[in-house]
């Protein structure tokens, strides 16, 4: 069964991406399939985070999609 968890706020700098990354990493470590959606095409915080994880070969792997 799939679940969607959203961290939403109109204000920037409240920790949405930080919370999303932390929850995604914990869920992936627990063996769940994780897909993060980065909804800010200008900043791309989660996309850059995934690229850094991939370059450093951090596991488990996560999928980040830019929307």
N, C-alpha and C positions, 0 to 999 in steps of 0.2 A: 504494500500500500504506500502510495506516495504522500508526502506532506510538503506543504509550502509554508515557509516561515519568512515573514517580511519585517525588516527594520525600516520604518518610515518616519520621516520628519522633514518639514520644509526647511528647517534651519540647518545650516551646515555646521560641521565641527562638533556634533553631539555624540559621535561614536558609532554611527550606523555601520560603516565598513569594518571597524575594529570588532564589533560584536559579530557581524556576519562571518568574518575570517575565523574568529575563535570558535564559534559554533560549528562551522564547516570542518575545521581541522579535528575537533573532538569527535564529530559524527563519522568522519572518514576513518579516523583511528579505531573507532568501534566497529568498522567493517561495513558501514552504510555507504551506498552510492550517493555522492554529493555533486550537485551542479549549482554553482553560484551564478546569478544574473547580475551583471554590472549595468545599472540603468543610467549611469552618468557618462555619456559618450565623450564629453570634453575632458573630464578628469581621469577616468579609467583607473581608479584606485585598485580595484580587485584584479584587473587585467595585469597591471604592473606587479602586483603582489604574486600572482601566479607565475609570471615570467621569472621573478627572482627565485621562487621556490623551485622551478624547473631547472634553472641554471645551477642552483646549489644542490640539486638532486635530493630535495626534501621529500620524504614519503610520509603518508600515503599521497598519491597523486589526486588532484582535484580538478574538476572541469569548471572553467569560468567562461561564460558567454557574454559578449557585449550586446546589449539591446538598446 
